[in-house]
Amino acid sequence: MDIRAVTPANRHVYLNLCQSYEGEFSAITGKVPDADGVFALDTEIGGMVLGFVLYVDSHPVGFAAIKVEADMHEILEFYVVPSVRNRHLGRDFAQALFARYRGRWQVKQLEAARYATRFWVRVIAEFTRGAFEQDMYDDAYWGRVTRQCFDSAGSARKMAKQGR
């Protein structure tokens, strides 16, 4: 597993993976592609929004967009291609980001994406040893979402001691 920051050299890879993500979520969001077959993106990287591409054996298989701020970090977009799911790549990818950017985090899921909520609860519970909060939150853009909040600073130190 290789996590690379999005740069001008691999930005096209990130944007290509975003199209797969948007297509998969279109059943929930109701989005349709434009006349060229391209979905509009909800999150643009740049400034405090960082993009990452997950590679396995030099193949790009996932991406993440995270907002990094002094008081709260947030997973804005996260995707692993279906053909490589259930191999713990998503878990390892997410937990590596949590450990890299220590501090307070929030992760939100659309109400209809219950499978995403199950994934995030498992990943965050393992990373924090259950020290997280979950609530329903009225997001200005998405409406009602499920949200998990936690602090990764202590969890990252514990995982490092265990060699993870």
Phi, psi and omega per residue, in radians:
M1 nan 2.264 -3.113
D2 -2.296 2.132 -3.140
I3 -1.867 2.110 -3.124
R4 -2.096 2.380 3.040
A5 -1.152 2.570 3.078
V6 -1.271 2.245 3.106
T7 -2.248 3.002 3.062
P8 -0.973 -0.526 -3.109
A9 -1.233 -0.528 -3.111
N10 -2.089 0.197 -3.138
R11 -1.006 -0.678 3.135
H12 -1.086 -0.587 3.103
V13 -1.153 -0.815 3.087
Y14 -0.995 -0.859 -3.102
L15 -1.132 -0.612 3.079
N16 -1.127 -0.764 3.109
L17 -1.137 -0.597 3.088
C18 -1.022 -0.610 -3.138
Q19 -1.154 -0.697 3.082
S20 -1.092 -0.771 3.123
Y21 -1.038 -0.883 -3.125
E22 -1.081 -0.681 3.102
G23 -1.110 -0.757 3.131
E24 -1.108 -0.705 -3.103
F25 -1.448 -0.120 -3.093
S26 -1.094 -0.433 3.083
A27 -1.133 -0.476 3.138
I28 -1.649 -0.758 -3.044
T29 -1.436 -0.366 -3.100
G30 1.384 0.123 3.140
K31 -1.192 2.591 2.979
V32 -2.233 2.641 3.134
P33 -1.229 2.817 3.105
D34 -1.335 -3.012 -3.085
A35 -1.073 -0.398 3.104
D36 -1.613 0.047 3.140
G37 1.435 0.353 -3.078
V38 -1.954 2.283 3.074
F39 -1.398 2.476 2.987
A40 -1.244 2.527 3.135
L41 -1.693 2.523 3.104
D42 -1.494 -0.408 -3.045
T43 -2.233 2.137 3.030
E44 -1.762 2.374 3.100
I45 -1.487 2.667 -3.113
G46 2.392 2.721 -3.111
G47 1.124 -2.142 -3.131
M48 -1.492 -0.054 3.106
V49 -1.732 1.986 -3.100
L50 -1.797 2.503 3.089
G51 -1.959 2.562 3.116
F52 -2.393 2.540 3.052
V53 -2.053 2.334 3.107
L54 -1.685 2.204 3.113
Y55 -2.030 2.492 2.987
V56 -2.309 2.159 -3.093
D57 0.891 0.780 3.133
S58 1.119 0.209 3.052
H59 -1.795 2.284 3.075
P60 -1.300 2.148 -3.054
V61 -2.216 0.058 3.126
G62 -3.030 2.963 3.089
F63 -2.646 2.838 3.043
A64 -2.511 2.544 2.955
A65 -2.135 2.171 -3.136
I66 -2.231 2.530 3.023
K67 -1.697 2.182 -3.130
V68 -1.970 1.973 3.106
E69 -2.220 2.900 -3.113
A70 -1.089 -0.649 -3.027
D71 -1.816 -0.264 -3.103
M72 -2.830 2.274 3.027
H73 -1.801 2.662 -3.106
E74 -2.536 2.361 2.960
I75 -1.346 2.044 3.131
L76 -1.663 -0.676 3.108
E77 -2.513 2.545 -3.132
F78 -2.730 2.297 -3.060
Y79 -2.680 2.431 2.964
V80 -2.262 2.298 -3.073
V81 -1.065 2.489 -3.052
P82 -0.970 -0.596 -3.058
S83 -1.181 -0.274 3.137
V84 -2.045 0.204 3.111
R85 -1.255 2.896 -3.138
N86 1.167 0.459 3.043
R87 -2.112 0.243 3.140
H88 1.200 0.223 3.123
L89 -1.174 -0.758 3.120
G90 -1.079 -0.775 3.108
R91 -1.034 -0.878 -3.096
D92 -1.131 -0.678 3.111
F93 -1.082 -0.914 -3.121
A94 -1.070 -0.817 -3.098
Q95 -1.150 -0.561 3.071
A96 -1.141 -0.681 3.086
L97 -1.172 -0.727 3.104
F98 -1.042 -0.724 -3.119
A99 -1.251 -0.616 -3.124
R100 -1.194 -0.692 -3.112
Y101 -1.968 1.436 -3.072
R102 -1.240 2.507 3.118
G103 2.398 -2.799 -3.112
R104 -1.383 2.449 -3.118
W105 -2.292 2.707 2.878
Q106 -2.435 2.542 3.111
V107 -2.325 2.311 -3.092
K108 -2.177 2.545 3.095
Q109 -2.261 2.512 3.036
L110 -1.071 2.555 -3.084
E111 -1.011 -0.641 -3.110
A112 -1.357 -0.178 -3.106
A113 -1.673 1.080 -3.084
R114 -1.083 -0.572 3.097
Y115 -1.106 -0.614 3.098
A116 -1.183 -0.714 3.109
T117 -1.080 -0.756 3.100
R118 -1.042 -0.769 3.111
F119 -1.020 -0.909 -3.061
W120 -1.147 -0.684 3.117
V121 -1.072 -0.777 3.117
R122 -1.060 -0.855 -3.070
V123 -1.127 -0.817 -3.101
I124 -1.231 -0.710 3.117
A125 -1.059 -0.731 3.112
E126 -1.147 -0.799 -3.091
F127 -1.117 -0.717 -3.058
T128 -1.682 -0.042 -3.036
R129 1.040 0.663 3.077
G130 1.486 0.049 -3.092
A131 -1.579 1.228 3.086
F132 -2.536 2.864 3.084
E133 -2.048 2.564 3.089
Q134 -2.270 2.418 3.096
D135 -2.614 3.058 2.983
M136 -1.705 2.388 -2.983
Y137 -2.369 2.411 3.074
D138 -1.595 1.729 -3.131
D139 -1.421 2.377 -3.095
A140 -1.055 -0.577 -3.092
Y141 -1.641 -0.809 -2.997
W142 -1.656 -0.235 -3.053
G143 1.490 -2.563 -3.077
R144 -1.238 2.177 3.138
V145 -2.334 2.801 2.960
T146 -1.587 2.399 -3.074
R147 -2.326 2.397 2.998
Q148 -1.975 2.399 3.096
C149 -2.222 2.441 -3.134
F150 -2.837 2.980 3.070
D151 -1.992 2.145 -3.063
S152 -1.540 -0.177 -3.034
A153 -1.035 -0.958 -3.137
G154 -1.181 -0.669 -3.130
S155 -1.128 -0.694 -3.132
A156 -1.118 -0.696 3.121
R157 -1.131 -0.730 3.141
K158 -1.096 -0.737 -3.121
M159 -1.186 -0.637 3.132
A160 -1.114 -0.680 3.120
K161 -1.125 -0.528 -3.132
Q162 -1.531 -0.008 3.107
G163 1.423 0.377 3.112
R164 -1.725 nan nan
